[in-house]
Amino acid sequence: MVTDIKYKSVADLKPGERGVISGFTDSHLSLKLLEMGCLPGTEVRMNYAAPLGDPICIKVAGYNLSLRIDEAQIIILES
């Protein structure tokens, strides 16, 4: 039996929405994100997206962080 696992990432947030980081889908890029304060258990808030949707700006660990959509998709949120 095949199950399609769905999860919510930071890229799925709309401006003003919040979420709590639960993990990452890419072990290589996760190190970079961890160094930037994206730690599991940390709350993130989507601030805004550029006019064409990429990059986005999130608030994490007390500061604003700009991420490409492909980077934001790596950050998994708690459901």
C-alpha positions as CSV (number, residue, x, y, z in Angstrom):
1,M,0.0,0.0,0.0
2,V,1.4,3.4,-1.0
3,T,0.5,6.4,1.0
4,D,1.0,9.9,-0.2
5,I,2.5,11.9,2.8
6,K,1.6,15.5,2.7
7,Y,3.3,18.1,4.8
8,K,3.3,21.9,5.1
9,S,6.4,23.9,4.5
10,V,7.3,27.5,5.0
11,A,6.7,28.0,1.3
12,D,3.0,27.2,1.9
13,L,2.5,30.0,4.4
14,K,0.6,33.1,3.4
15,P,1.6,36.6,4.7
16,G,0.9,36.9,8.4
17,E,0.6,33.2,9.0
18,R,2.8,31.4,11.5
19,G,4.2,27.9,12.0
20,V,6.6,26.0,14.1
21,I,9.6,24.3,12.4
22,S,9.6,20.5,12.8
23,G,12.4,19.5,10.5
24,F,13.9,19.6,7.0
25,T,13.7,17.5,3.8
26,D,17.3,18.2,2.6
27,S,20.2,17.3,4.9
28,H,22.8,19.4,3.0
29,L,20.8,22.6,2.9
30,S,19.5,22.1,6.5
31,L,22.9,22.9,7.9
32,K,22.8,26.3,6.2
33,L,19.2,26.9,7.5
34,L,20.2,25.8,11.1
35,E,23.1,28.3,11.1
36,M,20.6,31.0,10.1
37,G,18.4,30.3,13.1
38,C,15.8,27.9,11.6
39,L,15.9,25.4,14.5
40,P,13.3,22.8,15.1
41,G,10.7,24.1,17.6
42,T,11.3,27.7,16.5
43,E,8.2,29.8,15.4
44,V,8.4,31.4,12.0
45,R,6.1,34.0,10.5
46,M,5.7,34.7,6.8
47,N,6.1,38.5,6.4
48,Y,5.8,39.0,2.6
49,A,6.7,37.7,-0.8
50,A,8.3,39.6,-3.7
51,P,5.9,40.8,-6.4
52,L,6.5,37.6,-8.5
53,G,6.4,35.4,-5.4
54,D,10.1,34.6,-5.1
55,P,12.0,35.3,-2.8
56,I,9.9,35.4,0.4
57,C,10.7,37.1,3.7
58,I,10.1,35.3,7.0
59,K,10.6,36.3,10.6
60,V,12.6,33.7,12.6
61,A,14.7,34.0,15.7
62,G,14.0,37.7,16.0
63,Y,15.1,38.8,12.6
64,N,13.9,38.9,9.0
65,L,15.3,36.3,6.7
66,S,14.9,36.2,2.9
67,L,14.7,32.8,1.3
68,R,14.1,31.4,-2.2
69,I,11.0,29.4,-2.5
70,D,13.0,26.2,-3.1
71,E,14.8,26.8,0.2
72,A,11.5,27.5,2.0
73,Q,10.1,24.2,0.7
74,I,12.8,22.4,2.6
75,I,11.6,23.7,6.0
76,I,8.8,21.4,7.3
77,L,6.3,22.8,9.8
78,E,4.4,21.0,12.5
79,S,0.8,20.1,11.6
